[in-house]
Amino acid sequence: MVSRRDFFKEAGVVALSAGVVSRAGAASLPEAAFASSAATTPPPLPPNGRPFNPVVTLNGWSLPWRMNKGVKEFHLVAEPVVRELAPGMKANLWGYNGQSPGPTIEVVEGDRVRIFVTNRLNEATSVHWHGQRLPNGMDGVSGLTQPPIAPGKTFVYEFEARRAGTFMYHPHSDEMVQLAMGMMGFWVTHPKDPKFMRVDRDFVFLLNNFDIEPGSATPKVNTMLDFNLFGFNSRVFPGIDSMHVRQGDRVRVRVGNLTMTNHPIHMHGHEFMVTGTDGGWTPPLSRWPEVTVDIGVGQMRAIEFDANEPGDWSFHCHKSHHTMNAMGHQVPTMIGVDHRGIAEKINQLVPDYMVMGEKGMADMAEMEMPLPDNTLPMMSGQGPFGSVAMGGMFTIMKVRKEQKPGDYSNPGWYQQPPGTRAWEWTGSLPEPVKNHSAGGQAMPSEGKAMEGELNVRKPSGHEGHH
């Protein structure tokens, strides 16, 4: 359970040189808040500083701060963490303040911000503030703009949040390994005017990919493309929380991509506008309606829509293999192959052998097949009408008329009005029209020989008519 007020400080863990403290203008470290729960934690209104409308981090939380002589101070702790990807599977990751991704940092345009970063990893790290305008020495690239943060050391970053928008933070030190292990977080700089582009619900999350062998818990950091787990904020369906909104709400969803590939994010039931990128807000005249937005590597997109259509609407990556969990690779296609006889023979040697994919892969969501420890089914999740047969980057947007403003609780499954659900046809079916042509051509031959003149080029270069 995340506590934003009663968070604790572990004394004596960090040594900070007097020179660093003096340059930062800070007398002591701010308290470091930690979280272990994977539940979505709606943040309270800011307790001090300038007002803003807080975001809701899907399956995450926002980092508390303290005010020190007009400066907003945060404390990030880079450390190994154990993240529950979904019930039944935990992963050994690296992250911040007890979780991967780390907590969301929220500030206001024009705020002076000071971030203490403590390194509890066994190797050096740094933090790059992705998309921010700041002094070069605060950009967080090890060896180029700063020395690396050695294990056990704390560095201080300080700059002004110069423009409102949607950003990320992540290491720029051994980046391939540290990103593959889950080190990343979200940053939101709110506009000075709380009424500017105000929305009723503002959700944020990062996209993740991991390669974790079935039965293991640590990602393979050298994988380039062939990942087997894809998630929103290091959660995979059915472990991803749904997003709950009130019918008529203006909704914003901010998505950042620090994976190794692009992700076309698709929403059912509504069209939306792309209103922001990591470069800023898109001018109103440049926006157009969409139902899918492709988010490239290192990019962020903010989409907005009016939640006018009640129901339970899918929200997912449209790359089909990104909506299934581990064990999806190296499974042979057996569609249409009746191998019951073979299965019986194999069962004499391997009693747990099961037919996989004979009628397609969806039936695997129904199987109670044995799995290695700490491994998720390829597809699972139960809806009101049976198995959803999904995994990975998939969740649900629940739009309800009766949802109260500011209420993020789960309203349960949507009760569809009578006559608005697809139904089974039980009447007679017409005989299919069949083409009896031997070749199945759209314009079959009538048996006449083709007549015409054939022009042949001889090897000598001379031409003749035949």
C-alpha positions as CSV (number, residue, x, y, z in Angstrom):
1,M,0.0,0.0,0.0
2,V,1.5,3.4,-1.0
3,S,1.6,6.0,1.7
4,R,2.1,9.5,0.4
5,R,2.2,11.2,3.8
6,D,3.7,8.5,6.1
7,F,6.5,7.6,3.9
8,F,9.8,6.7,5.6
9,K,13.4,7.5,5.4
10,E,16.2,5.0,5.8
11,A,18.8,6.8,7.8
12,G,22.6,6.4,7.2
13,V,22.3,4.8,3.8
14,V,23.5,7.7,1.7
15,A,26.7,9.8,2.1
16,L,26.5,13.3,0.5
17,S,29.5,15.5,0.3
18,A,29.4,18.9,1.9
19,G,30.3,20.5,-1.4
20,V,27.4,19.0,-3.2
21,V,25.0,20.0,-0.4
22,S,26.3,23.6,-0.5
23,R,25.9,23.9,-4.3
24,A,22.4,22.5,-4.2
25,G,21.4,24.8,-1.4
26,A,19.9,21.9,0.6
27,A,20.6,21.2,4.2
28,S,19.7,17.5,4.1
29,L,18.3,14.8,2.0
30,P,14.5,14.8,1.5
31,E,12.7,11.7,2.7
32,A,12.6,8.9,0.1
33,A,9.1,7.4,-0.3
34,F,8.8,3.7,-1.4
35,A,6.0,1.6,-2.7
36,S,5.5,-2.1,-3.2
37,S,1.9,-2.4,-4.4
38,A,1.1,-2.7,-8.1
39,A,-2.3,-1.1,-7.7
40,T,-3.2,2.2,-9.3
41,T,-3.0,4.9,-6.7
42,P,-4.9,8.1,-7.5
43,P,-2.9,11.0,-6.1
44,P,-4.3,13.6,-3.7
45,L,-4.3,17.3,-4.7
46,P,-0.9,18.9,-4.2
47,P,-0.4,19.8,-0.5
48,N,1.8,22.8,-1.2
49,G,3.3,24.8,-4.1
50,R,1.3,26.0,-7.0
51,P,-2.0,24.2,-7.8
52,F,-2.3,21.6,-10.6
53,N,-4.7,18.8,-11.6
54,P,-2.8,15.6,-10.8
55,V,-2.5,12.6,-13.2
56,V,-3.3,9.0,-12.4
57,T,-0.5,6.6,-13.1
58,L,-1.8,3.3,-14.3
59,N,-0.6,0.6,-11.8
60,G,1.6,3.2,-10.2
61,W,1.8,6.3,-8.1
62,S,3.2,9.9,-7.9
63,L,6.3,10.8,-5.9
64,P,5.9,13.1,-2.9
65,W,8.1,16.1,-2.6
66,R,9.0,18.7,0.0
67,M,9.3,22.5,-0.4
68,N,12.7,23.9,0.6
69,K,12.9,27.7,0.3
70,G,10.7,27.7,-2.8
71,V,12.4,24.7,-4.4
72,K,10.5,21.5,-5.0
73,E,12.7,18.6,-3.8
74,F,12.3,14.9,-4.8
75,H,14.4,11.9,-3.8
76,L,14.8,9.0,-6.3
77,V,16.5,5.8,-5.3
78,A,17.8,3.5,-8.1
79,E,17.7,0.0,-6.8
80,P,16.9,-3.7,-7.6
81,V,13.1,-4.3,-7.2
82,V,10.7,-7.2,-7.5
83,R,7.8,-6.3,-9.7
84,E,4.6,-8.4,-9.9
85,L,3.9,-8.4,-13.7
86,A,0.5,-10.1,-13.0
87,P,-0.8,-12.5,-10.3
88,G,1.3,-15.6,-10.6
89,M,4.5,-14.0,-11.9
90,K,7.1,-11.7,-10.4
91,A,10.2,-10.4,-12.1
92,N,13.6,-9.4,-10.8
93,L,14.0,-5.9,-12.2
94,W,15.8,-2.6,-11.6
95,G,13.8,0.5,-10.8
96,Y,13.2,3.4,-8.5
97,N,11.8,3.7,-5.0
98,G,10.6,0.1,-4.8
99,Q,9.0,-0.2,-8.2
100,S,9.6,-0.5,-12.0
101,P,8.7,1.9,-13.6
102,G,9.6,4.4,-10.9
103,P,7.0,6.9,-9.5
104,T,5.7,9.7,-11.6
105,I,7.2,13.1,-11.0
106,E,4.7,16.0,-11.2
107,V,5.7,19.7,-11.2
108,V,4.3,23.0,-12.5
109,E,5.7,25.0,-15.4
110,G,8.2,27.5,-13.9
111,D,8.9,25.4,-10.8
112,R,12.5,25.2,-9.5
113,V,13.1,21.5,-9.1
114,R,15.8,19.6,-7.2
115,I,16.1,15.8,-7.5
116,F,18.4,13.8,-5.3
117,V,19.3,10.5,-7.0
118,T,20.8,7.8,-4.8
119,N,22.3,4.7,-6.5
120,R,21.8,1.4,-4.7
121,L,22.7,-0.7,-7.7
122,N,25.9,-2.6,-8.0
123,E,27.0,-0.5,-11.1
124,A,27.1,3.2,-11.9
125,T,24.1,4.9,-13.3
126,S,22.7,8.4,-14.2
127,V,19.4,9.9,-14.9
128,H,18.5,11.6,-18.2
129,W,15.4,13.9,-18.1
130,H,14.0,12.9,-21.5
131,G,12.7,15.9,-23.5
132,Q,13.4,18.6,-20.9
133,R,15.1,21.9,-21.6
134,L,17.8,22.3,-19.0
135,P,21.5,23.3,-18.5
136,N,23.8,20.9,-20.3
137,G,25.4,19.7,-17.0
138,M,22.0,18.5,-15.8
139,D,21.2,16.3,-18.9
140,G,22.3,13.1,-17.3
141,V,24.6,11.5,-19.8
142,S,27.4,9.6,-18.0
143,G,30.9,10.6,-19.2
144,L,29.6,13.4,-21.5
145,T,27.7,15.8,-19.2
146,Q,28.6,14.4,-15.8
147,P,30.6,11.7,-14.0
148,P,28.5,8.5,-13.5
149,I,26.8,8.1,-10.1
150,A,28.8,5.3,-8.5
151,P,27.2,2.7,-6.3
152,G,26.4,4.1,-2.9
153,K,26.6,7.7,-4.0
154,T,24.0,10.4,-4.4
155,F,23.9,13.1,-7.1
156,V,21.7,16.2,-7.2
157,Y,20.0,17.5,-10.4
158,E,18.6,21.0,-10.3
159,F,16.8,23.0,-13.0
160,E,13.7,24.9,-13.8
161,A,10.8,23.1,-15.4
162,R,10.7,25.5,-18.3
163,R,7.8,24.2,-20.4
164,A,4.6,22.3,-19.7
165,G,4.3,18.8,-21.3
166,T,4.8,15.1,-21.0
167,F,8.3,13.7,-20.4
168,M,10.2,10.6,-19.1
169,Y,13.3,9.9,-17.0
170,H,15.7,7.0,-17.6
171,P,19.4,6.1,-17.3
172,H,22.0,7.2,-19.8
173,S,24.6,4.8,-18.3
174,D,24.8,1.2,-19.5
175,E,21.5,2.1,-21.1
176,M,20.9,-1.2,-22.9
177,V,21.1,-3.2,-19.6
178,Q,19.4,-0.7,-17.3
179,L,16.4,0.0,-19.6
180,A,16.0,-3.7,-20.3
181,M,15.9,-4.2,-16.6
182,G,13.1,-1.7,-16.2
183,M,14.7,1.6,-15.2
184,M,12.4,4.3,-16.3
185,G,9.7,6.7,-15.1
186,F,7.2,9.3,-16.1
187,W,7.5,13.1,-15.7
188,V,4.6,15.5,-16.1
189,T,5.1,19.3,-16.1
190,H,1.6,20.9,-15.6
191,P,0.8,24.3,-17.2
192,K,0.9,27.4,-15.0
193,D,-2.8,27.9,-15.6
194,P,-4.7,24.9,-14.2
195,K,-7.5,25.7,-16.6
196,F,-5.3,25.3,-19.7
197,M,-6.4,22.2,-21.6
198,R,-8.0,20.9,-18.4
199,V,-9.4,17.4,-18.6
200,D,-11.5,15.4,-16.1
201,R,-9.3,12.3,-16.1
202,D,-5.6,12.3,-17.0
203,F,-4.0,8.8,-17.2
204,V,-0.2,8.1,-17.7
205,F,1.8,5.0,-18.3
206,L,5.0,3.7,-20.0
207,L,5.2,0.8,-22.5
208,N,7.6,-2.0,-21.6
209,N,9.0,-5.1,-23.1
210,F,10.9,-7.9,-21.4
211,D,12.5,-11.2,-22.4
212,I,12.0,-13.6,-19.5
213,E,12.3,-17.3,-20.1
214,P,9.4,-19.4,-18.8
215,G,10.2,-20.5,-15.3
216,S,12.7,-17.7,-14.7
217,A,12.4,-14.2,-13.2
218,T,15.2,-12.1,-14.6
219,P,15.1,-10.4,-18.1
220,K,17.6,-11.3,-20.7
221,V,19.3,-7.9,-21.3
222,N,20.9,-8.7,-24.7
223,T,17.6,-9.4,-26.5
224,M,17.2,-7.0,-29.4
225,L,13.7,-7.7,-30.9
226,D,12.4,-11.1,-29.8
227,F,10.7,-10.2,-26.6
228,N,8.0,-12.4,-25.0
229,L,6.4,-10.0,-22.5
230,F,4.9,-6.6,-23.3
231,G,3.2,-4.4,-20.7
232,F,1.8,-1.1,-19.6
233,N,3.9,0.1,-16.6
234,S,5.5,-3.3,-16.2
235,R,2.1,-5.0,-15.9
236,V,0.7,-7.5,-18.4
237,F,-3.0,-8.4,-18.9
238,P,-4.9,-9.6,-17.0
239,G,-2.7,-7.9,-14.3
240,I,-3.2,-4.4,-15.9
241,D,-5.8,-2.2,-14.1
242,S,-8.7,-0.9,-16.2
243,M,-9.2,2.8,-16.6
244,H,-12.5,4.1,-15.1
245,V,-14.2,7.2,-16.3
246,R,-17.5,9.0,-16.1
247,Q,-19.7,9.2,-19.2
248,G,-19.2,12.7,-20.6
249,D,-15.7,13.2,-19.1
250,R,-12.9,14.8,-21.1
251,V,-10.2,12.1,-20.9
252,R,-6.5,12.4,-21.6
253,V,-4.2,9.3,-21.9
254,R,-0.4,10.0,-22.0
255,V,1.7,7.1,-23.2
256,G,5.5,6.9,-23.4
257,N,7.6,4.3,-25.3
258,L,11.0,3.1,-24.0
259,T,10.8,-0.3,-25.6
260,M,12.8,-1.6,-28.6
261,T,10.0,-1.2,-31.2
262,N,7.0,0.9,-32.1
263,H,3.5,0.3,-30.8
264,P,0.2,1.2,-32.5
265,I,-2.1,1.9,-29.6
266,H,-5.7,1.4,-30.5
267,M,-8.9,2.3,-28.6
268,H,-12.3,0.9,-29.2
269,G,-15.6,2.8,-29.1
270,H,-14.3,6.3,-29.5
271,E,-12.1,8.4,-31.8
272,F,-9.5,10.7,-30.2
273,M,-7.2,13.6,-31.1
274,V,-3.4,13.5,-30.6
275,T,-3.0,16.7,-28.5
276,G,0.6,16.3,-27.3
277,T,4.0,14.8,-27.9
278,D,7.2,15.0,-25.9
279,G,7.9,18.1,-28.0
280,G,4.9,19.9,-26.6
281,W,1.2,20.4,-27.2
282,T,0.1,20.0,-30.8
283,P,-1.6,23.1,-32.3
284,P,-5.4,22.7,-32.5
285,L,-5.5,23.2,-36.3
286,S,-3.0,20.3,-36.8
287,R,-5.1,17.7,-35.0
288,W,-7.3,15.1,-36.7
289,P,-9.5,12.2,-35.4
290,E,-7.9,8.8,-35.0
291,V,-8.6,5.5,-33.3
292,T,-5.0,4.3,-33.4
293,V,-1.8,6.2,-32.8
294,D,1.7,4.7,-33.5
295,I,4.2,5.5,-30.8
296,G,7.8,5.2,-31.9
297,V,10.8,4.3,-29.7
298,G,11.6,7.2,-27.4
299,Q,8.4,9.0,-28.2
300,M,5.4,10.1,-26.1
301,R,1.9,10.8,-27.2
302,A,-1.0,12.4,-25.4
303,I,-4.5,11.6,-26.8
304,E,-7.8,13.2,-25.7
305,F,-11.4,12.3,-26.3
306,D,-14.9,12.8,-24.8
307,A,-16.0,9.6,-23.2
308,N,-19.6,9.7,-24.6
309,E,-20.1,6.0,-25.3
310,P,-20.8,3.8,-22.2
311,G,-19.4,0.3,-22.1
312,D,-16.2,-1.7,-21.5
313,W,-13.9,-0.7,-24.4
314,S,-10.6,-2.4,-25.3
315,F,-7.4,-0.4,-25.2
316,H,-4.4,-2.2,-26.6
317,C,-1.4,-2.4,-28.9
318,H,-2.5,-3.5,-32.3
319,K,0.5,-5.7,-32.9
320,S,-1.2,-9.0,-32.3
321,H,1.9,-10.7,-30.8
322,H,2.1,-7.9,-28.2
323,T,-1.2,-9.0,-26.7
324,M,0.0,-12.4,-25.6
325,N,2.3,-13.5,-22.8
326,A,5.4,-15.7,-22.6
327,M,5.6,-19.0,-24.4
328,G,4.3,-17.4,-27.6
329,H,7.6,-18.0,-29.5
330,Q,8.8,-21.2,-31.1
331,V,5.3,-22.8,-30.9
332,P,4.6,-24.7,-34.2
333,T,1.5,-23.9,-36.2
334,M,-0.8,-26.9,-36.0
335,I,-4.0,-25.4,-37.3
336,G,-6.1,-28.0,-39.1
337,V,-3.8,-30.8,-38.1
338,D,-5.5,-33.7,-36.4
339,H,-2.7,-35.2,-34.3
340,R,-4.7,-37.0,-31.7
341,G,-3.1,-40.3,-32.6
342,I,0.3,-38.8,-32.2
343,A,-0.7,-37.1,-29.0
344,E,-1.7,-40.5,-27.5
345,K,1.7,-42.0,-28.4
346,I,3.6,-39.0,-27.0
347,N,1.5,-39.1,-23.8
348,Q,2.9,-42.6,-23.1
349,L,6.3,-40.9,-22.8
350,V,5.2,-37.4,-21.7
351,P,2.0,-37.7,-19.6
352,D,1.4,-33.9,-19.5
353,Y,1.6,-33.5,-23.3
354,M,-1.3,-31.4,-24.7
355,V,-2.4,-30.6,-28.2
356,M,-1.6,-27.0,-28.8
357,G,-3.2,-24.8,-31.5
358,E,-5.1,-27.5,-33.5
359,K,-8.1,-25.2,-33.9
360,G,-6.2,-21.9,-33.5
361,M,-4.5,-20.4,-30.4
362,A,-7.6,-19.1,-28.6
363,D,-8.4,-22.5,-27.2
364,M,-5.2,-22.3,-25.2
365,A,-6.7,-19.6,-23.0
366,E,-9.2,-22.3,-21.9
367,M,-6.6,-25.0,-21.2
368,E,-5.5,-25.7,-17.7
369,M,-2.1,-26.8,-18.9
370,P,0.8,-27.2,-16.5
371,L,3.2,-24.2,-16.6
372,P,6.7,-23.7,-15.1
373,D,6.8,-21.9,-11.8
374,N,6.5,-18.1,-12.1
375,T,5.1,-18.2,-15.7
376,L,1.9,-16.7,-17.0
377,P,-0.4,-18.4,-19.6
378,M,0.0,-17.1,-23.1
379,M,-3.6,-15.7,-23.1
380,S,-6.0,-15.4,-20.2
381,G,-8.4,-13.0,-18.5
382,Q,-12.1,-13.6,-17.9
383,G,-14.8,-11.3,-19.1
384,P,-18.6,-11.4,-18.4
385,F,-19.0,-13.8,-21.4
386,G,-16.0,-16.0,-21.0
387,S,-12.3,-15.9,-21.7
388,V,-10.9,-12.7,-23.2
389,A,-8.0,-14.7,-24.7
390,M,-5.6,-11.8,-24.4
391,G,-2.3,-10.9,-22.7
392,G,0.4,-8.3,-22.8
393,M,-0.4,-4.8,-23.8
394,F,-4.2,-4.9,-23.3
395,T,-6.6,-3.2,-20.8
396,I,-10.1,-1.9,-20.7
397,M,-11.6,1.6,-20.6
398,K,-14.8,1.5,-18.5
399,V,-17.2,4.3,-19.3
400,R,-20.1,4.7,-16.9
401,K,-22.9,7.2,-16.5
402,E,-23.1,6.6,-12.8
403,Q,-19.3,7.0,-12.1
404,K,-18.9,10.0,-9.9
405,P,-16.4,12.8,-10.6
406,G,-13.0,11.8,-9.2
407,D,-14.1,8.2,-8.5
408,Y,-11.6,5.8,-9.9
409,S,-13.1,2.6,-8.3
410,N,-13.9,-0.3,-10.6
411,P,-17.6,-0.2,-11.5
412,G,-17.7,-3.9,-12.5
413,W,-18.8,-5.2,-15.9
414,Y,-21.1,-3.1,-18.1
415,Q,-24.7,-4.1,-18.2
416,Q,-25.7,-3.9,-21.9
417,P,-29.2,-2.6,-22.6
418,P,-31.6,-5.2,-24.0
419,G,-31.2,-5.5,-27.8
420,T,-27.7,-4.1,-28.0
421,R,-25.7,-7.3,-27.9
422,A,-24.7,-9.5,-30.9
423,W,-26.8,-12.6,-30.8
424,E,-26.6,-16.1,-32.3
425,W,-28.6,-16.8,-35.5
426,T,-30.6,-20.0,-35.1
427,G,-32.6,-19.9,-38.4
428,S,-31.8,-21.7,-41.6
429,L,-28.7,-20.9,-43.6
430,P,-28.8,-20.6,-47.4
431,E,-26.7,-23.1,-49.4
432,P,-23.3,-21.5,-50.3
433,V,-22.8,-20.6,-54.0
434,K,-20.0,-22.8,-55.3
435,N,-17.9,-22.3,-58.4
436,H,-17.7,-25.6,-60.3
437,S,-14.8,-24.5,-62.6
438,A,-11.9,-26.9,-62.4
439,G,-9.4,-24.1,-61.9
440,G,-11.7,-21.8,-60.0
441,Q,-11.0,-18.9,-62.3
442,A,-13.3,-15.9,-62.3
443,M,-13.4,-16.1,-66.2
444,P,-13.0,-19.8,-67.0
445,S,-11.9,-20.9,-70.5
446,E,-14.5,-22.4,-72.8
447,G,-12.1,-24.9,-74.2
448,K,-11.1,-22.9,-77.3
449,A,-7.4,-22.9,-78.2
450,M,-5.7,-19.5,-78.1
451,E,-4.9,-18.2,-81.5
452,G,-2.3,-15.5,-82.1
453,E,1.1,-14.7,-83.4
454,L,4.2,-15.5,-81.3
455,N,7.4,-13.5,-81.8
456,V,10.5,-15.4,-80.9
457,R,14.0,-13.8,-80.5
458,K,16.7,-16.3,-81.6
459,P,20.1,-16.4,-79.8
460,S,21.7,-15.0,-83.0
461,G,19.7,-11.9,-82.6
462,H,17.6,-12.6,-85.7
463,E,13.9,-12.6,-85.4
464,G,11.4,-15.0,-87.1
465,H,7.7,-15.5,-87.2
466,H,6.1,-18.8,-86.3
